[in-house]
Amino acid sequence: MDDQRLLAARQDIERRVAAFRNKQARLTRERETYYDRVIEQVRSTDWNEFVTPPPERKSSSR
């Protein structure tokens, strides 16, 4: 009887661990997709000049 209970508990734990790993993998993919989308939007806007400053201008001497 105890062997069956332990086996059932072990199977439940294995099922939960597998579900957790699948969820973590899905969240990682979603996070990477979101990052790629946001970076692409930033690179396609004028805001990008704040990320990559323009070359320095030569100041006029007085």
N, C-alpha and C positions, 0 to 999 in steps of 0.2 A: 504494500500500500504506500509506504513512504517513497519507494523507488518511483512509482507512477507520479506522485505529487512533485518530487524533485525534477523528474523529466518534464512535466508540464510547466513547472516554474522556469526551468532552463529554456524551453521552447518559447515561452512568453518573453523572457529577457532577450533572446536572440531576435525575436520578431520586433521588439521595441527598438533595439539597437539598429537593426536594418532600416526601420522607418525613420529613425533619427538621422542616420547617415544619408538617406535619400532626401530628407528635408534640407539638411545642411548643403548638399550638392545643388539642390534646386535654388536655395537662397544665394549661394555663391554665383551661380549662373545669372540669376536676376540682378544681383549687385553689379557684376561685370558688365552686363548689357546696359544697365542704367548709367554706369560710369562712361562707357563708350558713347552713349547717346548724348550725355551732357557735355563731354569734352568736344564732340563734333559740333554741337551747337555753339559752344564758346569759340571754337576756332573759326566758325563761319560768321562771327559778328565783329562789330567795331570794338567791342569790349576787349578783344584780343590784344589791342595795343597796350593795355594795362598789364597784361601778362608778359608780353614781350615788348619792352620799351623801344620806341623808335631810336634811331641813331642820334647822338648828341648834335645839336646845331652849333655852328661856329658863332661865337658871340662877337659882336662888333666892338672894336677897341675905340675908346674915346680919346 
